[in-house]
């Protein structure tokens, strides 16, 4: 009974603390407050995944997170709800501190994860290996109304909701280009950089698939904000 009573008191205390933080009665720094808006500039911690998850159903909260980034973006009109691949709360990402090979459509959670990836994964990897920043990301697109692997049957791809991006390569400040297709197996700096990038992407996106996953991903990193966590 003593153990049960202690557990109950501990549970009640945790609930009380959580309620106090949620109501604002107990002030804590925003990065340690699960209900505070996500700041993409803050170093990720164990609450980051929860904060990213909350963005799926809260466009206002997602906008607040994006405002802490350097991304240039515009809101897109929602498509017809009866469409095979309806889009809602979708953005067009036009670039930021890092240029893009072209703009791309993005769900808001994907855009926030992309901004965090740039700050906390991509640029640290480039600085660690090359001592310079990445200035452009080359990609193969985001939105595509199709099933997984373009199959005639089966579930829709995360690309069908603009919730995925295929990253093919990077351009450094000195003009050097690094390609997933050409450099993944490189045993020098280029390969080391790409493996660090993949590791950093796995910290920000829910799913990351690259050349080690299968031949279909030999030339890009697929990143998405679906409900499953996979790092391959």
N, C-alpha and C positions, 0 to 999 in steps of 0.2 A: 504493500500500500504506500509505503514511504516513497518508493521509486515512482509510482504512478502520480502521487501528489506533486513531487518535484517536477516531473515532466509536464504536468498540467500548468503549474505555476510558471515554468520556463516558457511554455507555449503562449500563455496569456501575456507574459512580459514582452515577448517578441511581437505579438499582435499589437500590443499597446504602443510599442516603439514605432512599428510600421505605420500605424494610424496617425501617430503624432507627426511623423515625417511627412506623410501624405497631406495632412491638414495644414502643415506649416507651423505647427506648435513647437516642434523641435527643429531648430535651424541646423542644417548640415551643409557642407560645401556641395555645389551643384553636381560635381562629378561623382559624389558618393550618394546622391539622392536618386533613387530609381525613377522617381516621377518628374524630375527636372528635365527640361529639354536637353537633347544631346548636343554637345559642342564638339564638332569634328576635330578641332585643334587640340583638345585634351588627349593626353595619353590614354589609350584604351585600358579598361580594367574589367573585372568580372561582371560589371553591370552593363557593359556596352552591348552585349548580345540582346539583353532584355530591352534596352532602349531602342535598338534597331527594330526589334520585333513589334514594338508599340507603334512604329511609324506606318505599318501596313494599313491600319484602319483609321489613322488620324492625319489627314492632309495638313492641318494647321500645325501640328507638332512637327511634321516632316519639313514644312516650309521654315520653321524656326531653326531646325538643324542646318538646313541648306544655307541660311543666312550667315552662319558662322564659317562658311567655306568661301573660297575664291572663285567658285564656278560661275560661269556666265550661262544663263539658261532662260527659257521662256516656257510658260504654261501652254499646253495644247488643249484644244477643245475636245471634250469627251466624244467618242465615236458612238454610233447607234448601238444601243444595248442588245439589239437583235443580231448584230454582226457575229460571224463565226469567231472572231477574235476581238471582242470589244476592248477598247482602251479607256481607262478613266484615271484621273489624277496623274496624267502623263506629262513629262517635260521633254523639251529638246535641249540637250546639253551641247553647248557651242564651244566650250573650252574653258580655260582659266589660266592659272599660272603655267600649266602645261598645254601646249597646242594639241589639236586632234587632226588626224588625217581627214576627217569629215565629222560633221555634227552627228549626233545619234539620239533616237528616242529612248526614254528611260522612265521606268517607274520611279517614284520618289525614293523608296528605300534603296534601290540600286544606285541612284545618284549620290545619296549620302554615303553609302559604302564605298563608292568609287572615289569620292573626295577624301575619305579616311585612308583608303589604300594609297593614294598619292602621297599624303603627308607621312603616314606611319609605316608604309611598306616600300613603295617604289623609290622615293628619293633617298631614304637611308641606305637602301641596297646600292644605288648608284654611287653615293658618296663613299660607301665602304669599299667598293671594288675599283671605281674609276676616279674618285675624288672630284666628281662633278655631277651636275643634275641631269635628269632626263628633261628634255624640252618638248618632245612630241611623242604621243602614243598613236601607233598605227593599229587600226581595228578593222574587222571584217563585217561589222554591223551588229545591230541589237534586235530590232523588231522584225519578225518574220512569222506570218500566220501559217504555221505548219505543225505537224506532229513531230515527236522526237525522231531524229535521223531521217526526216522527210518520209516516214512510213505512211502508207495509205490508211492504216488503222492504228489505234493506240492512243495514248494520252498526248495532249498538247505539250509542246516544248515551252520552257520558260521564255523563249524568244517570242512566243505568241502573245505574251502580255507585256512585252518590252521590259522584262525583268531579268534579262541576261545580256551579256556583252562578250564578243569574241575578240580577244586582244592578240594581234599577230606580231607586233614588234615595237621597238623603241628607238628614238633618236636622241643622242647625247648632245650636250652643249657644244662639243667640238665638231659636230656634224656626223659622227660615227653612227651607223645603223646596226641594230642588233635584232636578229630575226629568230623567232621561235623555231621555224622550219630549219634554218641553216645552222643555228648555234646551240640548240638544246643539248646536243651530244658533245659540244666543244669541251675540252678538258682545261681550257685556260680561263681567262677573265670573263669572256662572254657567257660561257656555260655556267660559271659560278654565279654571275649576276642573275641569269634567268632562274636558277634554282632558288636564289634568295627572294626574287620577285614572287615566285610561286608560293614560297613559304609565307611571305608577307600577305599575299592575296588570301591565303587560307585563314588568316586572322580576321579579315574584314568581311569577306563574302561567305555565304552559307555553302555554296558549292564551287569548287575549282577543279576543272578537268584539263589535263595537258597531254603532252605526247606519251607519257608513261601509261596513260589510261587506255587508249586504243588508237588505231591508225586514223580514225576520223578526226582526231585532235592533234595530229602530228604537226600542224602549222599554226596552232593558236592555243591560248589559254581561254577556255570557256569559264566565265564567272557568272554566278547568278545569286539571287536572293530568295530562292525557293525554300520550302519548309524543311528540306533534308540537308544535313551537314555532311559533306563529302570533300575530301582533299586528296586528289589522285593526280 
